[in-house]
Amino acid sequence: MNRDYYYERRGEKMLARAYVPIQIMNQVYSPSEALKKGTLFPELYRPYKAEKMDIGGGGFYG
């Protein structure tokens, strides 16, 4: 292996950094509600909102 390769890679910028805010457990869903919503914690529940798609426009040219 080339040791210079690993030395050079240390000088590169970081690709990603995780940020996890401190969470305090205030409320929790009941077990049946948590299974429906996919999370036990109300603060983490973010329902998916489907939007109407514009079918007329397109980015695929084949």
C-alpha positions as CSV (number, residue, x, y, z in Angstrom):
1,M,0.0,0.0,0.0
2,N,1.0,3.5,-0.6
3,R,1.4,5.4,2.7
4,D,1.5,8.8,0.9
5,Y,-2.1,8.2,-0.4
6,Y,-3.5,8.0,3.2
7,Y,-1.5,11.0,4.3
8,E,-2.9,13.1,1.4
9,R,-6.5,12.1,2.2
10,R,-6.3,13.5,5.7
11,G,-5.9,17.0,4.4
12,E,-9.2,16.9,2.5
13,K,-12.3,18.5,3.8
14,M,-14.9,16.5,5.7
15,L,-17.8,15.1,3.6
16,A,-20.4,15.3,6.3
17,R,-20.9,16.1,9.9
18,A,-23.8,14.9,12.1
19,Y,-25.7,17.2,14.3
20,V,-27.9,15.7,16.9
21,P,-29.7,18.2,19.2
22,I,-30.3,17.3,22.8
23,Q,-33.8,15.8,23.2
24,I,-35.8,15.7,26.3
25,M,-38.5,13.0,26.5
26,N,-41.7,15.0,27.2
27,Q,-44.4,13.0,25.6
28,V,-44.7,9.6,23.9
29,Y,-47.4,8.1,21.7
30,S,-49.3,5.0,22.8
31,P,-47.9,1.8,21.3
32,S,-50.7,1.5,18.8
33,E,-50.4,5.2,17.7
34,A,-46.6,4.9,17.5
35,L,-46.9,1.9,15.1
36,K,-49.3,3.9,12.9
37,K,-47.1,7.0,12.8
38,G,-43.7,5.2,12.7
39,T,-42.3,6.9,15.8
40,L,-42.8,6.9,19.5
41,F,-42.0,10.6,19.9
42,P,-44.4,13.4,18.7
43,E,-41.4,15.8,18.2
44,L,-40.1,13.5,15.4
45,Y,-43.3,12.9,13.6
46,R,-43.2,14.5,10.1
47,P,-46.0,13.2,7.9
48,Y,-45.3,13.0,4.1
49,K,-47.3,15.5,2.2
50,A,-47.9,14.4,-1.4
51,E,-47.8,17.2,-3.9
52,K,-49.4,17.3,-7.3
53,M,-46.8,16.5,-10.0
54,D,-46.5,18.4,-13.2
55,I,-46.5,15.6,-15.8
56,G,-46.3,18.0,-18.8
57,G,-42.7,19.0,-18.1
58,G,-39.9,16.5,-18.2
59,G,-36.2,16.2,-17.9
60,F,-35.8,12.9,-19.7
61,Y,-34.6,13.0,-23.3
62,G,-33.9,9.5,-24.7
